[in-house]
Amino acid sequence: MATDCRQSCLVCGLHATLRCSGCAKAGIDLFFCSKEHQSLVWRTHRQVCGPGKANPFLFPFLSSDELADMMAHLNWKNPDPVDEYLRFTLSEMYQVKLGEPPETLPFALPLFFTKKTELPTEGTQKALVNFRNLNHSRHQSQNKGDPTGFWAVTNAYEMIGYVHKICWQGGPFPSWYSELHHRLAIHAAIVILSKQAADSTIYDHYVDEAWTRITELISQRVAAESPATAAMLFHQIRMCDPYSAVSKPPP
């Protein structure tokens, strides 16, 4: 009989009884085997934990530092883009993704992409993903690293962006929707730790276990509600590298 994926530690896979209290208040059960493992991913998970963020899962709004950083670089263009969409500036991406005049982005950023936003939409959520990707490409080109610690999560979220689009049709969300996104966020947080560690052995093990929690949820919960959606998700994750949390480049 298959183990209930909802009772497994999202970091190491062991049976867990420690429930994330913030997410529980939002109506979603996420388990860890210990405070240590919960703390391990807290820097990332805290940004999507608790009522108003956890269920349904909302991609984090821009922090004041991120907002100031983006406002100062609205028209920066990557001199050597590795992906097609990275050829855009932030202003151009705003026009491409939301169909709005690029010159209005300085007014839109604080209104629709920060905590002042009262009603996030599918469009603004996906735009946040692209804005952070573009900003990270600038940090990389200028050797600034990942100051927000959320780039890997951006990419993990993007992996199933098309499912997000399918689900955001006025609700209700599928029961597995938020749980899957939290698993992607936690997996990506461990990937960050693995890349930063001098000895990544233990983190590499956790990367594998966290990835297993993702595939378990798809095979158990998603497949039970929608076999077709589960098949689409498995097709998508086969193109992904668990150790980078980003899609593999085409052959």
N, C-alpha and C positions, 0 to 999 in steps of 0.2 A: 504494500500500500504506500502511495507517495506521501512524503512528508508535507505537512501544511506549510507552504512557503511563507505564510503570514506569521508563523511562530519561530522563524529562523532569524538569527542575528544578521543584519544587513551588511556587516563587515566580514565576519568570519564563517557564517553559516551554521554555527552551533545553535542548539535549542535555546531560545531566549524568552525571558519573562519580563524584562525591563522595557516598559512601553514609553515612548516619547510622549511626555505629558502635554507639550504644546500642540503636537499634531493630534493627540487624542481629543483635545478641546475642539479641534476643527472637524472631528468625526472620522479620523483616519488612524488606523493602527499600524505603527512602525515599531519594530522590536530590535533591541540590542541585548547582547549577553552580559554586558557590564557597562558601568559608567565610563571606563577607560575607552571602550570602543565607540561609545556615543560621543565622547569628547574628541576622539580622533578625527571625526568628520564634521565637527561642530562649526568650524569656521565657514564652511560652505553651507551646511544644512540649516544653520540659523537664519539664512536669508530667505528660506522658503518654509520655515517652521511656524506653526501657530495659526489661529483664526485669521481669515482674510488673505492667507498666503498658501496654506497647505492643501486645502481641499475646497474647490478645485485648485490644482496646482497653478500658481501664477509665477511667471518668470520675474525675478526681482527688478524693481524699478531702479533707476539710476540713483546712486548715492550723490551727495553734494560734491564730493571729489570727482566722481566720474562726470557729472554734469559740467563742472568747470573745465575739466580736461577736454571734453568733446566740444564745448562752446569755443574753446581756443583753437580748435583744429577742424572746423567745419568743412574747409575746402582743401585739406591735406590729401594728396594723391600718392598712392604707393608706387614708388619707382620701379618695383619689380614684383608685381602681383603673382602669387602662386595659384590663385583661383580666378576664374572669370569675373565673379562678382566683386573681387577685391580691387578691380580697376576703378571703381566708383569712389567719389568723395562721400562723406556723410550726407551732404546736401543732395547730391545726385541720388544716393540710395533712398533717401526720403521720398523723392519724386518717383523713383522706380517702384518702390514697395507700396506706397500709399496714394500715389497719384497727385500729390500736393506740390505746389510751386516750391522749388528749393530755397528761395529767399525767405520763406516763412518758417523754416526750421528753427532759427534762433528763438522764435516766439513759441513754437510748438514743443520744444524739448522740455522746458520747465512745466508746461501745462499738462502734457499727455504722457510723459515718460518718467515722472518722479512720484513721490508719495502723495502729491497733491491730486493725483489722478483718482477720481472716485469710481469710474466705470471703465476698466480696461477692456479692450476689444481684441478680437483675433488679429486684426491688422497691426495694432500697436504692440502686441506681444511679439509677433514675428519680426517687426521692425527692431525691437530691442535686441533680438538675437543677432540681426545683421549689424546693428550699430556696434555691439560689443565685438563682433568678429573683426570689423574694420578697425576699431580702436586697438585691438590686440595686434593686428598686423603692423600698425604704426609703432607700437611699443617694441615689437620684435625687431623691426628695421632700425630702431634707434637704441637697441640693446637695453630696453627698460624692463624686460621680463613681463610678468603678469601681476601688476600691482593690486588688482582687485581680487585675485585668486578665484575668478569665476569663469575664466576663458574655457577651460576644459568642460565645465558644465554647459556653457553656451553650445559647444559642439555636441555634447551628449544630447541636449535638448533638440538640436537641429536634426539629429539622426531620425527622429520620428516626427518631424515637423508636419509631414503630410497627414499623419494620424491626428495630430492636434487640430489641423484644419478641418478634417472630417468631423471631429467631435464638437468643435465650436460652432454649432448651428442652433444656438438658442437653448441648448440643454434638453433633458438632463444628460450629464456626462456619464459614460459607462462606469461601473463600480470600480474597475481596475485602473482607470485613467490616471488619477493622482498617484496611486501607489507605484505605477510604472515610472512616472517622472521622478518621484523621490528616489527610487532605486538607481535611475540613471545619474541623478545628482550625487548620490553617495558614492557610486562607483567612480565617477569622475574625480571626486575629492580624494579618493585613495590613489588614483592615477597621479594626481599632483604630488602627493606625498612620496610615491614611489620614485618619481623623477627627481625629487629634491634630496632624497636620502643618499648618504655615502654608501650604505649597504642596503639595497632594496629588496633583499631576499624575502623578508617577512611581508613587506608591502606587496610584492609580486603575488604572493599566496593570497593575500586579501583581494587583490585585483581579480584573480580567478574566481574567488568565492563570491564577490559582489556581482560579477558578471553572471554567475550561475543563478543568483537570486533574480536577475532580470529574466533569464530564459525560463526559469521555473514559473514565474508569474505568467509569462506568455502561454506556456504549455498547460498550466492548470486553470488560471482564471480567465484569461482572454479567450482561449480556445473553447471554454465551456459556454461563453456568451456569444462568441462570434468566431467560428473556425476560419472564415475568410479573412478577418482582420488579423488573426494569429498567424496565418500563412503569409500575409503581407509583411508583418513585423519580422518574422523569421527570415524572410527574403532580404529585408533591409539590414538586419544585424549580421547576416553572413558577409556583407560587404564592409563590415566595420572591424577595426582592430581593438580588442579589449585593452591593450596597453597604451593606446594613445587617445582613446575616447573620441576619435574622429574617424570619418569615413576614409577608407583606403582610396588612393588615387586609381583611376581606371588603368587597366593593363596597357 
